[in-house]
Amino acid sequence: MRGSPTEAKPRAGSETISRGSEPKHGFRESQMCGLTPSDGQAQKRVLREAERVYGSLAPVLTKWVYFILFAITALATWMLRDYSSKALSHVSVLKSCLGDGAAEDGTCVGKGAVLRISLGNVMFFAIMFLLTLGVTRKDSWRRFLHTGLWPIKIVLWAVLIGITFAFPNHALYIYGQAARVLSGFFLVLQVLIMIDFIYLINMWLLERDHCLPGLVIGTLVTFIGSLGVTGVLYYFYAPSVHCHLNIFFITITLILGIGYSILSVTPIRAANAGLLTSGCVLGYCVYLTWSALTSETVDRVCVHNGGTGSRGVKIVGFVLAVLAILAATFTSATTTIFETKAPEAQKEGEEEDSELLPGRPDVFYIVFLLGSAYMAMLFTGWSLNNTPGQFTIDYGWFSVWVKMASSWFSALLYVWTLIAPAILRNRNFS
């Protein structure tokens, strides 16, 4: 019995032996294979050691690296679509689509390349979404999957894109149909973020008395600018009374704008709404209408001076459109619109949890997944039968109707946000 306390004591050399049996990186393999340490401090040590050995980036820098890599895939998509028909025609699955004689100019090959790169992106971001689902804290071991392991992730990304070039064409057609649906969700997300951002700006200005001149100036600029551009649209895209569709597109945008602008100053409106929010929404809807009209196929009767301009103008427009896509994807992925805080964390004077990540990785990846599908639709003009010519993007009648539907959806959603507090009185919209 006397010897039991002595036997219960760990031997001095046992700790050394067990440490020596661990991997030289300083952490057990089981800890990095999904077995979360019960001790929070131990888990943090494991993460720090993993970051030291394998490398890791700050969460904010991680998002920028993904943005750059996503931009590279967009550049590759454009180059393969427009300039690689001869090289890619040797790929068996792409060569088969040329055998039908339906795409002598190589648009069949370009379309196939666009859909395959898009599918590779979607598969990669889907895997990352599943691996980081529910991660919100810096001390989560799965956070390292988001900010670290860059060589492995880049290789995986490239391999997934390469694998898609072995997929049969009918599989890509099925993906193309799915990409249309995913792109619709991406457009809806854009509208939600746009309206949320407009309300935040309006509230910020209303809460500061010294910002009243800025509120007034912003309201005047948005309305004058929107009405001015509307006049330009009538001049260039409805020069004849026979241009019924273009006149309808422009006029319905204007009528809806007048309607919700009046509604935004009535007593039933939401408390944080006003003429500035209406002017911003009108400007966005006018922009979508203009974009829809520019996507129409050339019609010398209903496009003043006809044509789409010189090659230089087309190149500039193409570059701006690609940059807009990348910016829209990045801003959507970094939004906090879907993030909520616990009520106790919202109390005044209480510090926020320093261990919370600046944005959820799973939301980030799902937005990039949707953005990848949307980019495929823009580069193919939403058509699975052919692709636009060089330096053209988001072109064709399918694109026209998608953009006009987005404009009308934006207007209707904004109207709902104006009247929802008056209808759902028991719900807190603050």
C-alpha positions as CSV (number, residue, x, y, z in Angstrom):
1,M,0.0,0.0,0.0
2,R,2.9,2.3,0.7
3,G,4.2,1.7,-2.8
4,S,0.9,2.7,-4.5
5,P,1.4,6.4,-4.4
6,T,4.9,6.0,-5.8
7,E,3.6,3.7,-8.5
8,A,0.8,6.1,-9.4
9,K,3.4,8.8,-10.0
10,P,4.4,9.0,-13.6
11,R,8.0,8.1,-14.2
12,A,10.3,10.9,-15.1
13,G,11.3,9.3,-18.3
14,S,7.9,8.4,-19.5
15,E,7.0,11.9,-20.5
16,T,10.2,12.1,-22.5
17,I,9.5,8.8,-24.2
18,S,5.9,9.7,-25.1
19,R,7.0,13.0,-26.5
20,G,9.7,11.4,-28.5
21,S,7.2,9.0,-30.0
22,E,5.2,11.9,-31.4
23,P,5.8,13.2,-34.9
24,K,8.6,15.8,-35.1
25,H,6.1,18.4,-36.1
26,G,4.9,18.6,-32.5
27,F,1.3,17.3,-32.8
28,R,-0.3,13.9,-33.1
29,E,-1.7,12.9,-36.5
30,S,-5.0,12.0,-34.8
31,Q,-5.5,15.6,-33.8
32,M,-5.4,16.8,-37.4
33,C,-7.6,14.0,-38.6
34,G,-10.8,15.2,-37.0
35,L,-10.3,14.3,-33.3
36,T,-10.8,17.6,-31.6
37,P,-8.8,17.9,-28.3
38,S,-11.0,18.2,-25.3
39,D,-8.8,20.9,-23.9
40,G,-9.4,24.2,-25.7
41,Q,-5.8,25.4,-25.0
42,A,-4.5,22.1,-26.4
43,Q,-6.5,22.7,-29.6
44,K,-5.1,26.1,-30.0
45,R,-1.6,24.8,-29.6
46,V,-2.3,22.2,-32.3
47,L,-3.6,24.9,-34.6
48,R,-0.5,27.1,-34.0
49,E,1.8,24.3,-34.7
50,A,0.0,23.3,-37.9
51,E,0.1,26.9,-39.1
52,R,3.8,27.1,-38.3
53,V,4.6,23.8,-40.2
54,Y,2.2,24.1,-43.1
55,G,1.7,27.8,-43.4
56,S,-1.5,29.9,-43.0
57,L,-2.8,33.3,-43.9
58,A,-5.0,35.8,-42.0
59,P,-8.7,35.3,-42.7
60,V,-8.9,38.7,-44.6
61,L,-5.9,37.9,-46.7
62,T,-7.3,34.5,-47.4
63,K,-10.3,36.0,-49.1
64,W,-8.1,38.1,-51.3
65,V,-6.0,35.1,-52.4
66,Y,-9.2,33.3,-53.3
67,F,-10.3,36.4,-55.3
68,I,-7.0,36.4,-57.2
69,L,-7.2,32.7,-58.0
70,F,-10.9,33.1,-59.1
71,A,-9.9,36.0,-61.3
72,I,-7.2,33.8,-62.9
73,T,-9.8,31.1,-63.7
74,A,-12.0,33.8,-65.3
75,L,-9.0,34.9,-67.4
76,A,-8.4,31.3,-68.4
77,T,-12.1,30.9,-69.3
78,W,-12.0,33.8,-71.6
79,M,-8.8,32.8,-73.3
80,L,-9.9,29.2,-73.8
81,R,-13.3,30.3,-75.1
82,D,-11.9,32.7,-77.7
83,Y,-8.5,31.5,-78.7
84,S,-8.0,27.8,-78.1
85,S,-10.5,26.1,-80.4
86,K,-7.7,24.5,-82.5
87,A,-5.7,23.3,-79.4
88,L,-8.7,21.9,-77.5
89,S,-10.2,20.3,-80.6
90,H,-7.7,17.4,-80.0
91,V,-9.5,16.6,-76.7
92,S,-11.7,13.7,-77.5
93,V,-14.9,14.9,-75.8
94,L,-14.6,18.3,-77.4
95,K,-13.6,16.9,-80.8
96,S,-16.8,14.9,-80.9
97,C,-19.0,18.1,-80.8
98,L,-17.2,19.3,-83.9
99,G,-18.0,16.1,-85.7
100,D,-21.6,17.1,-86.2
101,G,-20.6,20.1,-88.3
102,A,-22.7,22.4,-86.1
103,A,-19.8,24.5,-84.9
104,E,-17.3,25.1,-87.7
105,D,-16.2,28.3,-86.0
106,G,-15.1,26.6,-82.8
107,T,-17.9,28.0,-80.6
108,C,-18.8,24.4,-79.6
109,V,-15.2,23.9,-78.2
110,G,-15.3,27.3,-76.5
111,K,-18.6,26.6,-74.8
112,G,-17.3,23.2,-73.6
113,A,-14.2,24.9,-72.1
114,V,-16.3,27.5,-70.3
115,L,-18.7,24.9,-68.8
116,R,-15.8,22.7,-67.7
117,I,-13.8,25.4,-65.9
118,S,-17.0,26.5,-64.3
119,L,-17.8,23.0,-63.1
120,G,-14.3,22.5,-61.8
121,N,-14.7,25.7,-59.7
122,V,-18.1,24.6,-58.5
123,M,-16.8,21.2,-57.4
124,F,-13.8,22.8,-55.5
125,F,-15.9,25.4,-53.7
126,A,-18.5,22.7,-52.9
127,I,-15.8,20.6,-51.2
128,M,-14.5,23.6,-49.3
129,F,-18.1,24.5,-48.2
130,L,-18.7,21.1,-46.8
131,L,-15.3,21.1,-45.0
132,T,-15.9,24.4,-43.3
133,L,-19.6,24.2,-42.8
134,G,-20.5,25.8,-39.4
135,V,-17.0,27.2,-38.7
136,T,-17.3,30.6,-37.0
137,R,-14.4,30.8,-34.5
138,K,-10.7,31.2,-34.9
139,D,-10.0,28.3,-32.5
140,S,-11.8,25.8,-34.6
141,W,-9.4,23.2,-36.1
142,R,-11.3,23.3,-39.4
143,R,-10.5,27.0,-39.7
144,F,-7.1,25.9,-40.8
145,L,-8.7,24.2,-43.8
146,H,-9.8,27.7,-44.8
147,T,-6.7,29.7,-44.2
148,G,-4.0,27.1,-44.7
149,L,-2.9,24.1,-46.8
150,W,-2.5,26.3,-49.9
151,P,-0.3,24.1,-52.0
152,I,-2.7,21.2,-51.5
153,K,-5.8,23.3,-52.2
154,I,-4.3,24.8,-55.4
155,V,-3.4,21.4,-56.7
156,L,-6.8,20.1,-55.9
157,W,-8.4,23.0,-57.6
158,A,-6.4,22.5,-60.8
159,V,-7.0,18.7,-60.8
160,L,-10.7,19.2,-60.5
161,I,-10.7,21.5,-63.4
162,G,-8.6,19.1,-65.4
163,I,-10.9,16.2,-64.6
164,T,-13.9,17.9,-66.1
165,F,-12.2,17.8,-69.6
166,A,-12.8,14.1,-69.5
167,F,-16.5,14.4,-68.8
168,P,-18.8,13.6,-71.7
169,N,-20.7,16.4,-73.4
170,H,-24.1,15.3,-72.2
171,A,-22.9,15.6,-68.6
172,L,-21.8,19.2,-69.2
173,Y,-25.2,19.9,-70.8
174,I,-26.9,18.8,-67.5
175,Y,-24.5,21.0,-65.5
176,G,-25.3,23.9,-67.8
177,Q,-29.0,23.6,-66.9
178,A,-28.1,23.4,-63.2
179,A,-25.8,26.5,-63.7
180,R,-28.8,28.5,-64.9
181,V,-30.6,27.8,-61.6
182,L,-27.5,28.5,-59.5
183,S,-27.0,31.8,-61.4
184,G,-30.6,32.8,-60.5
185,F,-29.8,32.3,-56.8
186,F,-26.6,34.5,-57.3
187,L,-28.7,37.3,-58.9
188,V,-31.2,37.1,-56.0
189,L,-28.3,37.3,-53.6
190,Q,-27.0,40.4,-55.4
191,V,-30.4,42.1,-55.0
192,L,-30.6,41.3,-51.3
193,I,-27.1,42.7,-50.7
194,M,-27.8,45.8,-52.8
195,I,-31.0,46.7,-50.9
196,D,-29.4,45.9,-47.5
197,F,-26.5,48.2,-48.3
198,I,-28.7,51.0,-49.4
199,Y,-30.7,50.9,-46.2
200,L,-27.5,50.9,-44.2
201,I,-26.2,54.0,-46.0
202,N,-29.5,55.8,-45.5
203,M,-29.6,54.9,-41.7
204,W,-26.0,56.1,-41.3
205,L,-26.8,59.5,-42.8
206,L,-30.1,59.9,-40.9
207,E,-28.4,59.2,-37.6
208,R,-26.0,62.1,-38.1
209,D,-27.4,65.6,-38.3
210,H,-24.3,67.1,-39.9
211,C,-24.8,64.6,-42.8
212,L,-28.2,66.1,-43.8
213,P,-26.7,68.0,-46.8
214,G,-25.1,64.8,-48.0
215,L,-28.5,63.0,-47.8
216,V,-30.1,65.7,-49.9
217,I,-27.3,65.8,-52.4
218,G,-27.3,62.0,-52.7
219,T,-31.0,62.0,-53.3
220,L,-30.8,64.6,-56.0
221,V,-27.9,62.9,-57.8
222,T,-29.6,59.5,-57.8
223,F,-32.9,60.8,-59.2
224,I,-31.4,63.3,-61.7
225,G,-28.9,60.7,-62.9
226,S,-31.5,58.0,-63.2
227,L,-33.9,60.2,-65.1
228,G,-31.1,61.4,-67.3
229,V,-30.0,57.9,-68.2
230,T,-33.6,57.0,-68.9
231,G,-33.8,59.8,-71.4
232,V,-30.6,58.5,-73.1
233,L,-32.1,55.0,-73.3
234,Y,-35.2,56.3,-75.0
235,Y,-33.0,58.2,-77.5
236,F,-30.6,55.3,-78.3
237,Y,-32.8,52.2,-77.9
238,A,-36.3,53.5,-78.8
239,P,-35.8,55.9,-81.8
240,S,-38.9,54.6,-83.5
241,V,-42.4,54.0,-82.3
242,H,-42.1,50.5,-83.7
243,C,-39.6,49.5,-81.0
244,H,-42.4,48.2,-78.8
245,L,-40.3,45.9,-76.6
246,N,-37.6,48.5,-75.8
247,I,-40.2,51.1,-75.1
248,F,-41.9,48.7,-72.7
249,F,-38.7,47.8,-70.9
250,I,-37.7,51.5,-70.3
251,T,-41.2,52.7,-69.5
252,I,-42.0,49.9,-67.0
253,T,-38.8,50.7,-65.2
254,L,-39.7,54.4,-65.0
255,I,-43.3,53.7,-63.8
256,L,-42.1,51.3,-61.1
257,G,-39.6,53.9,-60.0
258,I,-42.2,56.6,-59.6
259,G,-44.5,54.2,-57.7
260,Y,-42.0,53.1,-55.0
261,S,-40.6,56.6,-54.8
262,I,-44.0,58.0,-53.8
263,L,-44.5,55.0,-51.5
264,S,-41.3,55.8,-49.7
265,V,-42.6,59.1,-48.4
266,T,-46.0,57.9,-47.2
267,P,-46.7,57.1,-43.5
268,I,-46.9,53.3,-44.1
269,R,-43.3,53.1,-45.3
270,A,-40.5,51.6,-43.3
271,A,-38.9,54.0,-40.8
272,N,-35.4,53.7,-42.3
273,A,-36.6,54.2,-45.9
274,G,-36.8,57.5,-47.8
275,L,-36.2,59.1,-51.1
276,L,-32.5,58.3,-51.1
277,T,-33.2,54.6,-50.9
278,S,-35.7,54.9,-53.7
279,G,-33.3,56.9,-55.8
280,C,-30.6,54.3,-55.4
281,V,-33.0,51.4,-56.3
282,L,-34.2,53.3,-59.3
283,G,-30.6,53.9,-60.4
284,Y,-29.9,50.2,-60.0
285,C,-33.0,49.2,-62.0
286,V,-32.1,51.7,-64.8
287,Y,-28.6,50.2,-64.9
288,L,-30.1,46.7,-65.3
289,T,-32.4,48.0,-68.1
290,W,-29.5,49.6,-69.9
291,S,-27.5,46.4,-69.6
292,A,-30.4,44.4,-70.9
293,L,-30.8,46.6,-73.9
294,T,-27.1,46.4,-74.7
295,S,-27.4,42.6,-74.7
296,E,-29.9,42.6,-77.5
297,T,-28.8,41.3,-80.8
298,V,-28.1,44.0,-83.3
299,D,-31.3,45.7,-84.6
300,R,-30.6,48.7,-86.8
301,V,-34.2,50.0,-86.4
302,C,-34.2,49.9,-82.6
303,V,-30.6,50.8,-81.8
304,H,-29.7,54.4,-82.7
305,N,-26.7,54.3,-85.2
306,G,-26.8,50.5,-85.0
307,G,-24.1,48.1,-84.1
308,T,-22.2,47.5,-80.9
309,G,-19.4,49.9,-81.7
310,S,-15.8,49.4,-82.7
311,R,-13.6,46.6,-81.5
312,G,-11.9,48.9,-79.0
313,V,-15.2,49.8,-77.4
314,K,-16.1,46.1,-77.3
315,I,-12.8,45.2,-75.6
316,V,-13.3,48.0,-73.0
317,G,-16.8,46.9,-72.3
318,F,-15.7,43.3,-72.0
319,V,-13.0,44.1,-69.5
320,L,-15.4,46.2,-67.4
321,A,-18.0,43.5,-67.4
322,V,-15.5,40.9,-66.2
323,L,-14.2,43.2,-63.5
324,A,-17.9,43.8,-62.4
325,I,-18.5,40.0,-62.2
326,L,-15.4,39.6,-60.0
327,A,-16.3,42.5,-57.8
328,A,-19.9,41.3,-57.4
329,T,-18.7,37.8,-56.4
330,F,-16.2,39.1,-53.9
331,T,-18.5,41.7,-52.3
332,S,-21.2,39.1,-52.0
333,A,-18.8,36.6,-50.5
334,T,-17.6,39.0,-47.8
335,T,-21.1,40.3,-46.9
336,T,-22.3,40.0,-43.3
337,I,-26.0,40.1,-44.2
338,F,-26.5,36.5,-43.2
339,E,-24.6,36.7,-39.9
340,T,-26.3,37.2,-36.6
341,K,-25.1,38.0,-33.1
342,A,-26.5,36.7,-29.9
343,P,-28.8,39.2,-28.1
344,E,-26.4,39.5,-25.2
345,A,-23.6,40.4,-27.6
346,Q,-25.6,43.3,-28.9
347,K,-25.8,45.0,-25.5
348,E,-24.2,48.4,-25.5
349,G,-20.8,48.5,-24.0
350,E,-20.2,44.8,-24.2
351,E,-17.2,43.7,-26.1
352,E,-17.5,41.3,-29.0
353,D,-16.0,37.9,-28.9
354,S,-12.4,38.3,-30.2
355,E,-12.3,34.6,-31.3
356,L,-15.1,35.1,-33.9
357,L,-13.9,35.0,-37.5
358,P,-14.5,38.1,-39.7
359,G,-17.1,36.4,-41.9
360,R,-18.2,32.7,-42.2
361,P,-16.0,30.6,-44.5
362,D,-19.0,28.4,-45.5
363,V,-21.0,31.5,-46.7
364,F,-17.8,32.7,-48.5
365,Y,-17.5,29.4,-50.4
366,I,-21.2,29.0,-51.3
367,V,-21.1,32.5,-52.8
368,F,-18.1,31.7,-54.9
369,L,-19.8,28.5,-56.0
370,L,-22.8,30.5,-57.2
371,G,-20.5,33.1,-58.8
372,S,-18.7,30.3,-60.7
373,A,-22.0,29.1,-62.2
374,Y,-23.0,32.7,-63.0
375,M,-19.7,33.4,-64.8
376,A,-20.4,30.4,-67.0
377,M,-23.7,31.8,-68.0
378,L,-22.3,35.2,-68.8
379,F,-19.5,33.7,-71.0
380,T,-22.0,31.6,-72.9
381,G,-24.7,34.2,-73.1
382,W,-27.0,32.0,-71.0
383,S,-27.2,29.7,-74.1
384,L,-26.1,26.1,-74.2
385,N,-26.3,25.9,-78.0
386,N,-23.6,28.5,-78.9
387,T,-21.3,31.1,-77.5
388,P,-20.9,34.8,-78.2
389,G,-18.1,36.1,-80.4
390,Q,-14.8,37.4,-79.3
391,F,-14.8,40.1,-76.6
392,T,-18.5,39.7,-76.0
393,I,-20.1,38.7,-72.8
394,D,-23.6,38.3,-71.5
395,Y,-25.0,38.7,-75.0
396,G,-28.3,37.4,-76.4
397,W,-32.0,37.4,-75.8
398,F,-31.8,35.0,-72.8
399,S,-29.5,37.5,-71.1
400,V,-31.9,40.3,-71.9
401,W,-34.8,38.6,-70.1
402,V,-32.7,37.6,-67.2
403,K,-31.6,41.2,-66.6
404,M,-35.1,42.6,-66.9
405,A,-36.4,39.9,-64.6
406,S,-33.7,41.0,-62.1
407,S,-34.7,44.6,-62.5
408,W,-38.4,43.8,-61.8
409,F,-37.5,41.5,-58.9
410,S,-35.4,44.3,-57.3
411,A,-38.3,46.8,-57.6
412,L,-40.8,44.4,-56.1
413,L,-38.5,43.3,-53.3
414,Y,-37.8,46.9,-52.4
415,V,-41.6,47.6,-52.3
416,W,-42.0,44.7,-49.9
417,T,-39.3,46.1,-47.6
418,L,-41.2,49.4,-47.6
419,I,-44.6,47.9,-46.6
420,A,-43.6,44.8,-44.6
421,P,-43.4,46.7,-41.2
422,A,-46.9,47.9,-41.7
423,I,-48.2,44.5,-42.6
424,L,-46.2,42.4,-40.2
425,R,-46.6,44.6,-37.1
426,N,-45.6,41.9,-34.6
427,R,-42.2,41.4,-36.2
428,N,-39.1,43.4,-35.4
429,F,-37.5,44.9,-38.6
430,S,-34.9,47.0,-36.8
